Amino acid sequence: MAEEHGAWKTYGERLIYDNQWVKLGLADVQAPNGERWDYHVVHLAKIAIGLVVDNRDRVLMLWRYRFPTDQWGYELLGGLVEEGEHPADTARREVEEETGYRPVGEPEHLVSFEPLPGQVTADTDVYLWRQAEKVGEPTDTEEVGRLEWVPLSRIMEFVQRKQILGAGALVPLLLYLATRGTTGGQDDPIEPA
């Protein structure tokens, strides 16, 4: 298999739906086996997420309902990066709008990822803060939920119960737990595979 583009060839893409939140395209592609067809691709705007962990090993999260999957669960705070806005500023703004807490200090870039690269583009950046101050009530009335400081020791339990919603929460939380050398709040280091 050729290394360049994994032997896939793209001959172009046409948009069949386009708005500020989502674009749906048909990409004219040829697979490594030589077959050629129109492949649906969903393009989402850039997303920034804030992970706020306090000095008591708790993470700031919202417990909320998501109607597309008919699920209740925990999410981190975040949203779409506005034009001209740095993703870290988006994450800080979204945390404050959704919770009434303002992250304190300079953020640490935790990770960037594409959650569903087989058919969706959704460039996601996650920023970590280790302190936040209460500055008011949430102002984003669309992003309603029960605000909680969730103990990190419970994250793996919630993951197993499917109560952590979406890659935007799973990826940062699991990475944070792994890189701090614990698994679900236990003090045992993670052994390499």
Legacy VTK file of the C-alpha trace (Angstrom):
# vtk DataFile Version 3.0
C-alpha trace
ASCII
DATASET POLYDATA
POINTS 193 float
0.000 0.000 0.000
1.332 3.425 -0.889
2.106 5.591 2.127
0.925 8.788 0.479
-2.702 9.277 1.599
-2.965 5.556 2.379
-3.498 4.878 -1.360
-6.844 6.749 -1.263
-7.384 9.328 -3.985
-9.700 12.307 -3.634
-10.962 13.963 -6.812
-12.954 16.715 -5.138
-15.862 17.367 -2.861
-19.163 19.161 -3.276
-21.217 20.550 -0.424
-24.805 19.337 -0.280
-25.664 21.086 3.029
-23.950 24.074 4.631
-24.616 26.175 7.739
-22.548 27.654 10.571
-22.575 24.428 12.646
-22.362 21.603 10.157
-21.507 20.998 6.520
-22.291 17.798 4.640
-20.218 16.975 1.608
-19.963 14.288 -1.018
-16.322 13.499 -1.674
-15.442 11.820 -4.963
-12.938 9.187 -3.762
-11.150 6.114 -4.979
-10.328 3.438 -2.402
-7.088 1.439 -2.376
-8.933 -1.457 -4.083
-9.652 0.792 -7.097
-13.371 1.321 -6.415
-14.573 4.895 -6.860
-17.724 6.453 -5.375
-19.203 9.484 -3.589
-18.404 9.312 0.118
-20.435 11.313 2.662
-18.288 13.536 4.884
-19.575 15.644 7.765
-17.560 18.764 8.600
-18.062 20.335 12.027
-16.613 23.644 13.157
-13.496 23.653 15.345
-14.260 22.822 18.976
-12.476 23.830 22.189
-13.007 22.134 25.543
-11.988 23.127 29.059
-10.935 20.552 31.644
-10.905 22.162 35.091
-9.447 20.062 37.912
-9.273 21.444 41.452
-6.795 20.765 44.265
-9.169 18.128 45.686
-8.895 15.948 42.527
-12.339 16.864 41.252
-13.285 17.855 37.724
-15.904 20.481 36.852
-18.655 18.863 34.746
-22.283 19.165 33.726
-24.769 16.318 34.140
-27.173 16.783 31.259
-29.466 15.196 28.707
-28.554 14.781 25.024
-31.596 14.156 22.859
-29.827 12.807 19.704
-28.622 9.757 21.666
-31.368 9.864 24.327
-28.766 9.827 27.116
-28.119 11.459 30.448
-24.499 11.813 31.490
-21.504 13.952 32.348
-19.813 16.304 29.908
-16.888 18.684 30.015
-17.417 22.328 29.070
-16.777 23.608 25.589
-18.094 24.803 22.296
-17.418 26.122 18.826
-14.401 28.339 18.264
-15.584 31.682 16.945
-13.830 33.261 13.974
-10.616 34.974 15.085
-10.787 33.439 18.575
-7.946 31.348 19.970
-9.213 27.911 21.072
-7.917 28.420 24.644
-9.993 31.606 24.864
-13.017 29.686 23.602
-12.545 26.984 26.239
-12.191 29.602 29.006
-15.286 31.490 27.790
-17.373 28.330 27.482
-16.455 27.145 30.986
-17.551 30.487 32.415
-20.743 30.745 30.335
-21.839 27.184 31.119
-20.906 27.080 34.828
-20.326 30.555 36.278
-16.727 29.510 37.107
-13.819 31.354 35.485
-10.631 29.322 34.936
-7.634 30.954 36.638
-4.182 31.239 35.116
-2.689 30.110 31.855
-4.097 26.896 30.445
-2.082 23.827 29.577
-2.819 22.425 26.119
-3.792 18.854 26.974
-4.602 17.284 23.588
-5.897 17.865 20.068
-7.827 15.138 18.274
-10.368 14.215 15.610
-13.085 12.099 17.284
-14.501 10.289 14.197
-11.951 10.578 11.364
-13.581 7.946 9.158
-16.445 10.213 8.158
-16.409 13.384 10.290
-14.002 16.299 10.611
-14.281 17.877 14.054
-10.919 19.357 15.039
-10.978 19.428 18.844
-8.541 21.135 21.232
-8.620 20.567 24.997
-7.121 22.891 27.600
-6.455 22.119 31.258
-6.777 24.475 34.211
-6.061 23.534 37.817
-8.049 26.340 39.409
-11.278 28.264 38.836
-13.141 30.959 40.728
-16.898 31.349 41.046
-17.826 34.653 39.342
-21.574 34.285 38.935
-24.289 32.083 37.563
-24.204 30.315 34.178
-25.206 32.651 31.335
-25.598 30.125 28.519
-29.233 29.109 28.929
-29.050 26.507 26.133
-26.319 24.552 27.928
-28.329 23.664 31.007
-27.481 20.853 33.337
-26.582 20.072 36.908
-23.152 21.477 37.676
-20.940 19.133 39.675
-17.381 18.834 40.901
-16.944 15.129 40.109
-14.227 13.191 41.972
-11.643 11.847 39.524
-11.782 8.584 41.468
-15.309 8.029 40.045
-14.532 8.696 36.367
-13.806 5.057 35.435
-17.044 3.974 37.117
-18.978 6.521 35.050
-17.132 5.481 31.871
-18.140 1.854 32.445
-21.765 2.911 33.007
-21.696 4.939 29.760
-22.326 8.097 31.769
-19.453 10.093 30.273
-20.930 11.530 27.085
-18.901 11.783 23.919
-15.282 11.736 22.852
-14.959 15.383 23.944
-15.178 14.199 27.555
-13.812 10.650 27.281
-10.540 11.483 25.517
-9.425 14.303 27.858
-10.507 12.545 31.051
-8.884 9.233 30.191
-5.714 10.966 29.005
-5.576 13.071 32.158
-5.986 9.981 34.353
-3.339 8.080 32.377
-0.765 10.851 32.375
-1.102 11.560 36.070
-0.188 7.933 36.687
-3.448 6.628 38.124
-6.317 4.494 36.983
-9.663 5.586 38.288
-8.275 7.240 41.406
-5.996 4.362 42.478
-2.350 5.173 43.111
-0.948 2.308 41.006
1.060 3.445 37.962
-0.206 2.331 34.577
1.972 -0.452 33.198
3.025 -0.147 29.540
1.538 -2.770 27.190
LINES 1 194
193 0 1 2 3 4 5 6 7 8 9 10 11 12 13 14 15 16 17 18 19 20 21 22 23 24 25 26 27 28 29 30 31 32 33 34 35 36 37 38 39 40 41 42 43 44 45 46 47 48 49 50 51 52 53 54 55 56 57 58 59 60 61 62 63 64 65 66 67 68 69 70 71 72 73 74 75 76 77 78 79 80 81 82 83 84 85 86 87 88 89 90 91 92 93 94 95 96 97 98 99 100 101 102 103 104 105 106 107 108 109 110 111 112 113 114 115 116 117 118 119 120 121 122 123 124 125 126 127 128 129 130 131 132 133 134 135 136 137 138 139 140 141 142 143 144 145 146 147 148 149 150 151 152 153 154 155 156 157 158 159 160 161 162 163 164 165 166 167 168 169 170 171 172 173 174 175 176 177 178 179 180 181 182 183 184 185 186 187 188 189 190 191 192
